[in-house]
């Protein structure tokens, strides 16, 4: 009988947990609220209690499992199994996450950064079709990413490989929270869509429902901009075309330097679907080297919110194979 895997996706508002087969299929999943009060010191004990409760509930013991994997925000040290500087969890000090969970549950524990882990999930069971060479770009409040080459996550010399959101895409462009200007994140995240919308709106004089809403001081979301673009609102189309230009250009740099089989686009903003991807592909093809253009494909992510727990499971599987 093959052993099961526990996957954990730690986020700022909730912790998602799942019991997976050794093949990465979810058998059970549940979530608990992330308690960030008091320096987030209750987070790991809450996870341990929830695991123990669900093992009892499903009449399982640690002997049914090969290990536990986790994706976490912040700077993660996979060897020491620690997390540092996860500010959305209120973890200012280094947290000995692995030590606490291994001691309490008695199973081997593996951890990596949440964007990397989501990349592993899409690679294993999602749009990556378990290909060894996959890049995942996630478009949410920021832009994150993970790079998998030869079935290995690429971490870089200081753990910052895959910081796709901080690729400079418009020198002297919008200010980024990282301190530099013109990062991909400033134009290709949910807030980036709003940056572009405000920039284009200032000089726009034609017909546009989107322009009317902005001039009336309404709150605009990235989803609204994409919905207006689908209805051919002229201002919204300009914004989405520029967004797709930047994202396609960024993907071409990833393609030209890494030549993965797939560049997978996920995260909330990717819910615009094929409407967005088709525009991104056009720009990607314009800026890629011919061999890359023919061999690297852009795809939409397929796993949604399950990418994190599945990728966490892959950390266990990859180490134990």
C-alpha positions as CSV (number, residue, x, y, z in Angstrom):
1,X,0.0,0.0,0.0
2,X,1.5,3.3,-1.0
3,X,1.8,5.9,1.7
4,X,-0.2,9.2,1.8
5,X,1.3,12.7,1.9
6,X,0.1,15.7,4.0
7,X,0.3,19.0,2.1
8,X,0.0,22.5,3.8
9,X,-0.4,25.9,2.1
10,X,0.1,28.6,4.7
11,X,-1.4,32.0,3.8
12,X,-2.1,35.2,5.6
13,X,-5.8,34.6,6.1
14,X,-6.1,30.8,6.0
15,X,-4.1,27.6,6.1
16,X,-5.2,25.0,3.6
17,X,-4.4,21.4,4.4
18,X,-4.9,18.2,2.3
19,X,-4.3,14.5,2.4
20,X,-2.9,13.4,-0.9
21,X,-2.1,10.1,-2.5
22,X,1.5,9.4,-3.4
23,X,0.4,10.3,-7.0
24,X,-0.7,13.8,-5.9
25,X,-4.5,13.3,-5.9
26,X,-6.4,15.1,-3.1
27,X,-8.3,12.7,-0.9
28,X,-9.4,15.1,1.8
29,X,-8.9,18.8,2.2
30,X,-9.9,21.4,4.8
31,X,-8.7,24.8,6.0
32,X,-8.3,26.8,9.3
33,X,-8.1,30.5,9.9
34,X,-4.5,31.9,10.3
35,X,-4.2,33.5,13.7
36,X,-1.7,36.3,13.2
37,X,-2.3,37.9,16.6
38,X,0.4,38.0,19.2
39,X,3.3,37.7,16.6
40,X,1.6,34.8,14.9
41,X,2.8,32.4,17.7
42,X,-0.4,30.4,17.6
43,X,-0.1,29.5,13.8
44,X,2.1,26.4,14.1
45,X,0.4,25.0,17.2
46,X,-3.0,25.5,15.4
47,X,-1.7,23.5,12.4
48,X,-0.5,20.7,14.6
49,X,-3.8,20.5,16.4
50,X,-5.7,20.5,13.1
51,X,-3.6,17.7,11.7
52,X,-4.0,15.6,14.8
53,X,-7.8,16.2,14.8
54,X,-8.2,15.2,11.2
55,X,-6.0,12.1,11.6
56,X,-8.3,11.0,14.4
57,X,-11.4,11.9,12.3
58,X,-10.2,9.8,9.3
59,X,-8.9,7.0,11.5
60,X,-5.3,7.5,10.2
61,X,-2.0,7.4,12.0
62,X,1.4,8.8,11.1
63,X,2.3,5.4,9.8
64,X,-0.1,6.0,6.9
65,X,2.1,8.9,5.7
66,X,5.5,9.4,4.1
67,X,5.9,13.0,5.1
68,X,4.5,16.5,5.4
69,X,5.2,19.4,2.9
70,X,4.4,23.1,3.4
71,X,4.5,26.2,1.3
72,X,5.0,29.4,3.3
73,X,5.3,33.2,2.6
74,X,8.5,34.9,3.6
75,X,12.2,33.8,3.3
76,X,12.2,30.0,3.7
77,X,15.3,28.0,4.5
78,X,14.5,24.5,3.2
79,X,17.5,22.9,4.9
80,X,16.9,24.4,8.3
81,X,13.1,24.3,7.8
82,X,12.7,27.8,9.1
83,X,10.8,30.9,7.9
84,X,12.1,34.5,8.4
85,X,10.3,37.8,7.7
86,X,6.8,36.6,6.8
87,X,5.3,39.9,7.6
88,X,1.7,39.0,6.5
89,X,1.9,36.4,9.3
90,X,3.4,38.8,11.8
91,X,6.5,36.6,11.9
92,X,9.2,39.1,12.4
93,X,11.6,36.6,14.1
94,X,12.9,33.4,12.5
95,X,10.3,30.6,13.1
96,X,11.5,27.0,13.7
97,X,8.5,25.6,11.8
98,X,10.0,22.2,10.8
99,X,11.3,21.5,14.3
100,X,7.9,22.1,15.9
101,X,5.9,20.0,13.4
102,X,8.4,17.1,13.2
103,X,8.5,16.8,17.0
104,X,4.8,17.0,17.3
105,X,3.7,14.7,14.4
106,X,6.7,12.5,14.0
107,X,7.0,12.7,10.3
108,X,9.7,14.1,8.0
109,X,8.9,17.7,7.1
110,X,9.7,19.7,3.9
111,X,9.1,23.4,3.3
112,X,9.6,26.0,0.6
113,X,8.4,29.4,-0.5
114,X,4.7,29.5,-1.3
115,X,5.2,30.7,-4.9
116,X,7.8,28.0,-5.5
117,X,5.4,25.4,-4.1
118,X,2.5,26.5,-6.3
119,X,4.9,26.2,-9.2
120,X,5.6,22.6,-8.2
121,X,1.8,21.9,-7.9
122,X,1.1,23.2,-11.5
123,X,4.2,21.3,-12.8
124,X,3.1,18.0,-11.2
125,X,-0.7,17.8,-11.6
126,X,-1.7,20.9,-13.5
127,X,-0.9,22.7,-16.7
128,X,2.7,21.5,-16.5
129,X,1.7,17.8,-17.2
130,X,4.7,16.7,-15.0
131,X,7.2,18.1,-17.6
132,X,10.7,18.6,-16.0
133,X,11.0,22.2,-17.3
134,X,8.2,24.6,-16.3
135,X,8.0,28.2,-15.2
136,X,5.0,29.4,-13.2
137,X,4.0,33.1,-13.1
138,X,1.4,34.0,-10.6
139,X,-0.5,37.3,-11.1
140,X,-2.2,38.4,-7.8
141,X,-1.8,41.4,-5.6
142,X,1.9,41.2,-6.7
143,X,3.6,39.0,-9.3
144,X,5.3,35.9,-8.0
145,X,6.9,32.9,-9.7
146,X,8.7,29.7,-9.5
147,X,11.2,28.0,-11.9
148,X,11.5,24.2,-12.2
149,X,14.3,22.9,-14.4
150,X,15.2,19.2,-14.7
151,X,12.5,18.5,-12.1
152,X,14.4,20.8,-9.6
153,X,13.2,24.0,-8.1
154,X,15.7,26.8,-8.8
155,X,16.5,28.8,-5.7
156,X,19.6,30.8,-6.7
157,X,22.5,31.7,-4.5
158,X,20.3,33.5,-1.8
159,X,16.9,32.1,-2.5
160,X,15.7,34.9,-4.8
161,X,15.5,32.9,-8.0
162,X,12.1,33.2,-9.6
163,X,11.4,36.8,-8.4
164,X,9.8,37.3,-11.8
165,X,7.7,40.3,-10.5
166,X,10.9,42.3,-10.1
167,X,12.1,42.0,-13.6
168,X,12.5,45.6,-14.9
169,X,10.1,45.9,-17.8
170,X,9.8,49.7,-18.1
171,X,12.9,51.6,-17.1
172,X,11.8,54.7,-15.2
173,X,8.3,53.3,-14.9
174,X,6.0,53.1,-11.8
175,X,7.6,53.0,-8.3
176,X,7.6,49.4,-6.9
177,X,7.4,48.5,-3.2
178,X,10.8,46.9,-3.6
179,X,12.4,50.3,-4.0
180,X,13.1,50.3,-7.7
181,X,11.1,51.5,-10.7
182,X,9.3,49.7,-13.6
183,X,9.1,46.2,-12.1
184,X,6.7,43.8,-13.9
185,X,4.7,43.8,-10.7
186,X,3.8,47.5,-11.1
187,X,2.0,46.7,-14.4
188,X,1.0,43.0,-14.4
189,X,-0.6,42.6,-10.9
190,X,-4.1,43.5,-9.9
191,X,-2.7,46.9,-8.7
192,X,-0.6,47.1,-11.8
193,X,-3.8,47.0,-14.0
194,X,-5.1,50.0,-11.9
195,X,-1.7,51.8,-12.4
196,X,-2.1,51.5,-16.2
197,X,-5.7,52.4,-16.1
198,X,-5.1,55.6,-14.3
199,X,-2.1,56.5,-16.5
200,X,-4.1,55.9,-19.8
201,X,-7.2,57.6,-18.4
202,X,-5.5,60.9,-17.8
203,X,-4.9,61.6,-21.5
204,X,-8.0,59.8,-22.9
205,X,-10.7,61.9,-24.4
206,X,-12.9,59.4,-26.3
207,X,-16.0,57.4,-25.4
208,X,-15.5,55.0,-22.5
209,X,-17.6,53.7,-19.7
210,X,-14.5,52.9,-17.8
211,X,-13.3,56.5,-18.1
212,X,-16.7,57.7,-16.8
213,X,-16.3,55.5,-13.7
214,X,-12.8,56.7,-13.0
215,X,-13.7,60.4,-13.5
216,X,-16.6,59.9,-11.0
217,X,-14.1,58.6,-8.4
218,X,-15.5,55.0,-8.4
219,X,-13.3,52.2,-7.1
220,X,-12.0,50.2,-10.1
221,X,-10.8,46.6,-9.9
222,X,-8.7,44.7,-12.4
223,X,-11.6,42.4,-13.1
224,X,-13.8,45.4,-14.1
225,X,-11.1,46.5,-16.5
226,X,-10.9,43.1,-18.2
227,X,-14.7,42.8,-18.4
228,X,-14.9,46.2,-20.0
229,X,-12.2,45.2,-22.5
230,X,-14.1,42.1,-23.4
231,X,-17.0,44.5,-24.3
232,X,-14.7,46.5,-26.5
233,X,-14.5,49.6,-24.2
234,X,-11.8,51.6,-25.9
235,X,-9.9,52.7,-22.8
236,X,-10.1,49.2,-21.3
237,X,-8.7,47.7,-24.5
238,X,-5.8,50.1,-24.5
239,X,-5.0,49.1,-20.9
240,X,-5.3,45.3,-21.5
241,X,-3.2,45.5,-24.6
242,X,-0.4,47.3,-22.7
243,X,-0.7,44.8,-19.8
244,X,-0.4,41.9,-22.3
245,X,2.6,43.6,-24.0
246,X,4.5,43.8,-20.7
247,X,3.6,40.3,-19.6
248,X,4.4,38.9,-23.1
249,X,7.8,40.7,-23.1
250,X,8.6,39.3,-19.6
251,X,7.6,35.8,-20.7
252,X,9.9,36.2,-23.7
253,X,12.8,36.9,-21.4
254,X,12.0,33.8,-19.4
255,X,11.6,31.7,-22.6
256,X,14.8,33.0,-24.2
257,X,16.9,32.4,-21.1
258,X,15.4,29.2,-19.8
259,X,13.5,27.6,-22.7
260,X,11.0,25.7,-20.5
261,X,8.3,23.5,-22.1
262,X,5.6,25.6,-20.5
263,X,5.3,29.1,-19.0
264,X,2.1,28.8,-16.9
265,X,0.2,31.9,-16.0
266,X,-1.9,31.7,-12.8
267,X,-3.2,33.8,-9.9
268,X,-6.4,35.9,-9.6
269,X,-5.7,38.2,-12.6
270,X,-5.4,35.1,-14.9
271,X,-9.1,34.5,-14.4
272,X,-9.5,36.7,-17.5
273,X,-8.7,33.5,-19.3
274,X,-8.0,32.9,-23.0
275,X,-8.9,36.5,-23.7
276,X,-5.8,37.6,-21.8
277,X,-3.6,34.6,-22.8
278,X,-4.1,35.0,-26.5
279,X,-2.9,38.6,-26.3
280,X,0.1,37.6,-24.2
281,X,1.0,34.9,-26.7
282,X,1.1,37.4,-29.6
283,X,3.6,39.5,-27.8
284,X,5.6,36.5,-26.5
285,X,6.0,35.3,-30.1
286,X,7.1,38.7,-31.3
287,X,10.0,38.8,-28.8
288,X,11.2,35.2,-28.7
289,X,14.1,33.6,-30.5
290,X,12.7,31.3,-33.3
291,X,13.6,28.0,-31.6
292,X,12.0,29.1,-28.3
293,X,8.9,30.4,-30.1
294,X,8.4,26.9,-31.5
295,X,9.1,24.9,-28.4
296,X,8.1,27.0,-25.3
297,X,4.3,27.3,-24.9
298,X,2.3,29.7,-22.7
299,X,-0.6,28.1,-20.8
300,X,-3.2,29.0,-18.3
301,X,-2.9,27.4,-14.8
302,X,-5.3,24.6,-14.1
303,X,-5.3,24.0,-10.3
304,X,-6.5,27.2,-8.9
305,X,-6.3,27.3,-5.1
306,X,-5.2,23.6,-4.9
307,X,-1.8,24.3,-6.5
308,X,-0.2,25.1,-3.0
309,X,-1.2,21.9,-1.2
310,X,-0.4,19.7,-4.2
311,X,3.0,21.4,-4.6
312,X,3.7,20.9,-0.9
313,X,3.0,17.2,-1.4
314,X,5.5,17.2,-4.3
315,X,8.3,18.4,-1.9
316,X,7.9,15.2,0.0
317,X,7.7,13.0,-3.1
318,X,10.7,14.6,-4.8
319,X,12.9,14.2,-1.8
320,X,11.9,10.6,-1.1
321,X,12.1,9.3,-4.7
